[in-house]
Amino acid sequence: MTQTIAQTSIDARLLYEALVEMKVGESISYTVLSAIVKRNVQEDAHGVLCTARRMCEREDIVFGTVFGQGLRRLSDSETVDTGDRAIS
């Protein structure tokens, strides 16, 4: 089902609000994230999740993926390590 820009913005904000409250080292499953927006964040709402993650990154809150499971909030040192691997 195609969402309007307004609905996508609301969904991104809902996901952002859940993500920004997480502490370093905490994880959140794709199932929980999907329940928040009532759409699958691994499929049709993937772009919404990407938007929410970018919103967090603007506040220096970075998440790594746990393959097939969800997201985990990274510490500053983990963020730097991830960047080094992404560049090389």
HELIX and SHEET records of a PDB file:
HELIX    1   1 ILE A    5  VAL A   20  1                                  16    
HELIX    2   2 TYR A   30  VAL A   37  1                                   8    
HELIX    3   3 HIS A   46  GLU A   57  1                                  12    
HELIX    4   4 ASP A   76  ILE A   87  1                                  12    
SHEET    1   A 3 SER A  27  SER A  29  0                                        
SHEET    2   A 3 GLY A  70  ARG A  73 -1                                        
SHEET    3   A 3 PHE A  63  VAL A  66 -1                                        
END                                                                             
